[in-house]
Amino acid sequence: MLADDHTILVEAFRKLLEPHFEVVGTVSDGRALLETAPQLKPDVIIVDIGMPLMNGLEAASRLKELIPAVKLIFLTMNEDPDLAVEAIRRGASGYLLKSSAASELIRAIQMSLKAKSYITPKIARGMQRAFINNPGPRARAKTLTPRQREVVQLLAEGKSMKEVADVLNVTPRTVAFHKYRIMEELSLKTTADLIQFAIKSRILVT
């Protein structure tokens, strides 16, 4: 299964993989991934980190709870080794860059199906340094509930209260309540502060 919000890339990945594997579905945002994957039950999910509505890291964490056996391979433009370390801590079997060779992606899938991990050499050395510098799990907005993290990402993406409410299937008043509680708990004063918090906490990932 493929999860990426860039349609052209998704189609390119599909054509690359179909001679070797069955592609059971594609989605373009984290919420769709969370809703569709448990129905399709893929063996492997190729997922981008920076996706709208729910980022790939958040979706991956929840998917590992819903489908523990699923293999997750992150394919992203983000070269931050700390982000790669976080992906592995959340259960990823692989981490590749979109600039990696096509053969690397096929190899990563094959290795994941054998219960092995694959990290692109382009980032593996940086990950070693990241592990040494920060051996423990990254603090990731521990004071926030999963629903609050969803609200933070959607607001940080620039959506209005009504748009957030539509995505989450709640009332705008509920969204306003969540925002008020979040701002109060984190001592944030402006929407700009909220966006900065979302980026630093890996809730909004580009």
N, C-alpha and C positions, 0 to 999 in steps of 0.2 A: 504494500500500500504506500502511496506517495502523498505527502502533506507539504505543500508549498504554495505561497500566495502569488507566485509568478507563473502565469499560465504557460507561457512559451517554454520556460524551463521544465515544467512538469511534463509537457508533451515530449520534449527532448529526452528526458529521463525515461519516460515510458518506452519510446522507440529503442533506446539503448538497452533497456532491461528485458523487454518482451521476448527476444530470442533465447533468453536464458531462464527467465522466471515468469510466472503468471502474475500479472498486475491486477489485483482484484478491485482496486478503486483509487480515486484521487480526491483530495479535499484541499481547500484553500485557506482555512483558518483553524485555529486550535479548538474552538468549540465544535466545529463540524467533525474534526478528528475524534474528539471525545465521544461524540454521539454515534459516529459511523463505525469506528473500529470494533467495538464490542459485537456489532451485528455481523460484520464481515469476517472477524476472527483471523486476520492475517498472521503469518508466521513472523514477518519482518515489516517494520514501518520505517520508511525513509522520511525524516522530518526536519524541516528548517526550524531554527530557533526563533527568528524574528517574524512572527506571524500575527495578524490582527485578531482581535476579540479575546484570544488567549494565547500566550506565547508557547513555543514548543516545549520549553522546560517544564512549565506548569502542567501542560497537557500530558507530557511524558510521565510525570510523577503520578498523576491520577490513573493513567492507563496501566501502569505497572501494578496498581491495586486492583483494577478491574480485570486485566488479562496478564497475570504474573508471568506467563510463559513467553509473551511477545518479546521479540528482539527489536531494540530501537537503535537506529543509526542516524546520527545527526549529520546533515549535509548543509553547510552554511557558508556565508561569506565572512563571518566573524572569526578573526584570527586570535582573539584574546584567549591565552592559555588558561586563565582563571575560569572562563566560561566553559572551556572544554573539561576542566576538572569537575566543575559543577554538574555537567551533563553526565559524566561517568558516575559521580556520586548518586545521581538520581536513577541509575540503572541502565545507562546506555551501553550498548555493545560496541559502538563505533563512533568515531568523530572524524569527518572529512571536510575539506574545504571545497567550495564550488570550482576552485581552480585546480583541484586534484585531477589526476588522469582518470579517464573512464574505467580503465582496468582496475583502479583502486576500489571503486565503488562495487564492482562485481566481486572482487576479492573480499571486501568487507562483509558483503552479504553471505558469501559462502562460509566465511569464518564464523559469523554469528550463528549460522545454522548448525555449526559444530560446537556451539557453546564457547567460542573463543572471542576475544576482543580484537579490534583493529583501530589504531590511531594513525592518521596520516603522519609520515615522517616530518612534514612541514611544520608540525605543531608539537610533536612528541617531546622534544627537548625543552621547550618552554613550559610544558605541563610538569615536567620533573622539577623545574625550579619553582613552579607554583605550589606543588605539593610540599616542597621543603619549606617555603616561606609561610605557607598557611596549611599545616597538616590537618586541622580540624575543618568540619563543614562550615561553609560560608553562612553567616547570619543572614537570613532572608525574610525579613519582615515577619518575625515569629509572633509578633503581637497581633497580626492580622489573621482573620479567618479566611478560608478559601473564597468565600463570597466577597469579602472586602478586597482581596487581591484582584478579583475580577473587576470590581467597580473601579479600583485604582487604575488598572490598565486601560479600561475603556475611557475613563475621564482623561487620562494622560494622552490618549490617542486623539483627543480633541472632540469627543462626542458630547452632545448636550445631555442634560438629565433625561429628557424624553427618549433620546436615542439609546442611552444606556438601559433605560427601563424596558424598551422594546426588545433589546437583545437578551436581557435577563428574564423577560416575561414577568416583571414586577411593576409596581406603580412608580411614577416619578417621585412621589413622596417618600417611598421606601429608599430610593437611590439617594435622595437628599439626606435622609436620616443616616445612611451608611457614610456618606461623605462627611457629614458633621462629626460623627463618631471617630472616623479615621483622622480627620484634621485635629480633633481634640486630643486623641490618644498620642499622636505623633508630634504634637506642638507645631503644626504647620499653619501658616497664616494665609497663603495665597495659592492659586492654582499652579503658579510657577514652582512653588515649593513642593507641591504634590508631584509634579512632573519630574523634578530633580530626584525626589525620593524614589519614584517608580524606576528611574534609570539606575540609580545606585543600588537598589534592592533587586535588580534583575527581573522586575515585573514588566517593565517596558524594555524590550530588547530590539535593537536595530539590526 
